[in-house]
Amino acid sequence: MKKSILCFGDSNTWGLNPATGKRFEEKVRWPSVLAEMLGDQFAIIEAGQPNRTLVNNPPFNGDLSGVSYLKPLLEAHSLTAIVIALGTNDLKKRFKLTPEQIGNGLANLIDGIEGFYEGYKQPKLIILSPPYVSCVGQYKHVYEGAPSKNLALSKEFENVACIKNANFYDLQKIVSVSPIDGVHIEANSHAKIAGLVCNLINEVDA
């Protein structure tokens, strides 16, 4: 039986191309590249969604909240591991969230996962903190103030991962956002994330 890995994230997991505003083709997106790297014994579930948050429900699209949308995926799949790659959208100026509040959102999401599997084997968790968001291009005003929160957010996520006994990696260490929009990653960064997650999955699975 294949081991199922859920990749649960936002537009950078979905594969938004900052140059075109459309979706990267399958061979570029990091969950798909991860599937190639891991091989036939694994099944990768791509669950990226633009605008997905940890804390607030985006207007008119409440189902994009990570907390409210994860349960159906847990019910539909028998999972070996869950990769959580969220937090970028919570940095938007209009939400007025502190890194601590976003970190609490991550903790609440993990609490929900643990509660869902209470009494059963818990999937391994891999937490990826977001790449460093910049204020440039079309999202300049949307993410005003985000650069001052980037480092603190990564630390908050690391603390939550430590408390929850989850694997953690700070994506700021290996990838950069596109200079075009300051939010989304380019094709070469998708490959880097896939390689990183592949190594983490192999460590978890060992």
Residue pairs with C-beta under 8 A, 6 or more apart in sequence:
2 40
2 41
2 42
2 43
3 41
3 42
3 43
3 80
3 81
3 205
4 42
4 43
4 44
4 45
4 77
4 78
4 79
4 80
5 34
5 38
5 42
5 43
5 44
5 45
5 79
5 80
5 81
5 82
5 83
5 201
6 45
6 47
6 73
6 77
6 79
6 81
6 82
6 83
6 123
7 13
7 30
7 31
7 34
7 44
7 45
7 46
7 47
7 48
7 83
7 85
7 197
8 47
8 48
8 66
8 70
8 73
8 82
8 83
8 84
8 85
8 86
9 47
9 48
9 49
9 52
9 83
9 84
9 85
9 86
9 128
10 48
10 49
10 50
10 51
10 52
10 53
10 85
10 86
10 88
10 89
11 48
11 49
11 50
11 51
11 52
11 88
11 183
11 184
12 48
12 85
12 88
12 130
12 131
12 184
12 185
13 29
13 30
13 31
13 46
13 47
13 48
13 49
13 85
14 23
14 29
14 46
14 48
14 49
14 50
15 23
15 24
15 28
15 29
15 30
15 48
15 190
16 22
16 23
16 24
16 50
16 184
17 23
17 24
17 184
17 186
17 187
18 177
18 178
18 180
18 181
18 183
18 184
18 185
18 186
19 178
19 180
19 186
23 29
24 187
24 190
26 32
27 33
28 187
28 190
29 46
29 48
29 190
30 190
30 191
30 193
30 194
30 197
31 44
31 45
31 46
31 48
31 194
32 44
32 46
33 190
33 191
33 194
34 44
34 194
34 197
34 198
34 201
35 42
35 43
35 44
37 194
37 195
37 198
38 44
38 198
38 201
42 80
42 201
45 73
45 77
45 79
47 73
48 85
49 64
49 69
51 58
51 61
51 64
51 89
52 64
52 65
52 66
52 69
52 86
52 89
53 64
53 65
53 66
53 86
53 89
53 90
53 95
53 105
54 65
54 66
54 67
54 86
54 87
54 90
54 102
54 105
54 106
54 108
54 109
55 65
55 90
55 95
55 97
55 101
55 102
55 104
55 105
56 65
56 90
56 95
56 97
57 64
57 65
57 68
58 64
58 65
58 89
62 68
63 69
66 84
66 86
66 105
66 109
67 105
67 108
67 109
67 112
70 109
70 112
70 113
71 112
71 116
74 113
74 116
74 117
79 123
80 123
80 124
80 205
81 123
81 124
81 125
81 126
81 201
81 204
81 205
82 113
82 123
82 124
82 125
82 126
83 126
83 128
83 197
84 106
84 109
84 110
84 125
84 126
84 127
84 128
85 128
85 130
85 171
86 106
86 109
86 130
87 102
87 106
87 129
87 130
87 153
87 157
88 130
88 131
88 133
88 183
90 97
90 102
90 105
91 97
91 102
91 130
91 133
91 143
91 145
91 146
91 149
91 150
91 153
92 142
92 143
92 146
93 141
93 142
93 143
93 144
93 145
93 146
94 142
98 149
99 149
99 152
99 153
99 155
99 156
100 156
102 153
102 156
103 153
103 156
103 157
103 159
103 160
106 127
106 156
106 157
106 160
107 160
107 163
107 164
110 125
110 160
110 164
110 166
113 122
113 123
113 125
114 122
114 164
117 123
124 166
124 167
124 204
125 161
125 164
125 166
125 167
126 166
126 167
126 168
126 169
126 197
126 200
126 201
126 204
127 157
127 160
127 161
127 166
127 167
127 168
127 169
128 168
128 169
128 171
128 193
128 197
129 153
129 154
129 157
129 158
129 168
129 169
129 170
129 171
129 172
130 150
130 153
130 154
130 171
130 172
131 171
131 172
131 175
131 176
131 177
131 185
131 189
132 147
132 150
132 172
132 176
132 177
133 143
133 146
133 147
133 150
133 177
133 182
133 183
134 143
134 146
134 147
134 177
134 179
134 182
134 183
135 141
135 143
135 144
135 146
135 147
135 182
136 179
136 180
136 181
136 182
137 179
137 180
137 181
137 182
138 181
139 181
139 182
139 183
140 182
143 182
143 183
150 172
151 172
154 170
154 172
157 168
157 170
158 168
158 170
160 166
161 167
161 168
162 168
167 200
167 203
167 204
169 196
169 200
171 193
174 189
174 192
174 193
174 196
175 185
175 189
175 192
175 193
176 185
176 189
177 183
177 184
177 185
178 184
178 185
178 186
185 193
